Amino acid sequence: MSEGPSILFLKNKLQRYKGKTVSKVSGKAEVDGSLFTNSVLIDIQTYGKNFLFVFKDFFVAIEVRLVGNVLVNKRKKIAASFSFHFEENEINFYDSEISVKKGKPSDCFNFKIDISKAEFDADFILNEWQTNHFEESIGEALLNQNILAGVGPIIRTETLYHAKIHPDSLIKSIPEKKLIFLLKMVQDYAEEFLTLLKTDSVEKNALIFEKKNCPKDKTPIIIETVGSTKTYVCPKCQKLFK
Ligand SMILES: [Zn+2]
C-alpha cells in the first residue's frame, strides 16, 4: 500500500510533462480516449494517494497501490491500467484505479483532509472522528482515506508509536489531547517522510516499522493486522484505550 508523500515525491518528478500535449491514451481502464486527443496537460497534482492529471475542463484521478506501478518510458509484461502517450514519451500505470472527473480537483475533493496539503485542517478531522467515527479503532480510522487522505501503513505505525497509542484503541476512549497530538504528528511526519524520500532513507529512519525491537525499551515489536494491513506495535510504550 502506498503513502501520500511517496505519491507527492513521484508527482514532483513528473512535472516535466506539464504543458505537454497528450497524443493519445491507452490501457485496460474504461475511459473515453477521445477526450484526451491533443489535449494539453495543464497540471499534475496529488490528493492523498491519487495522482491528478489536470486538463482544461476535466481531470484524471489515478490511485496506484504501489509506487513501483508507475513507469516512465518503460513497460511491464502485463497490460497497463492506463497510459499517457506524448510525442516521444509515455507514462504507464499498472494495477491502478482510474477515474475521469469533470471540473477542477477542488470541486471534487476536500483538501482539508489531505495530510500533505497546506489546507490540512486537524480540527476538521478531530471533529469528524469524534462525531461520526468514535466507535472505530484509531488504527482503522487512520487508514480511512475518506477521513484522512494520504496515510499509509508506515505513517500509521510510526505516528501511533510517537503518540504512544495502541492501534486497537477506540476513538471515543482516547483523550482529546492525545488525538490532537497524533494529528500534529501525522502532519509533521508526512513532511519529514517527503524529505527522507530524497535520500531513500524512510525505512532506515523508521523507529518501529519492520523493526524487531522498540528503540526505547528493547521490547519485541508485535505485528498486528488492523483492517487488512499490517501494523507494528510496542506493547509496552503504546497504551490501549478501550
Ligand atoms: Zn517501547
Residues whose N, C-alpha, C, O or C-beta is under 5 A from the ligand:
A	BS01	ZN	C214 K216 D217 T219 C234 K236 C237
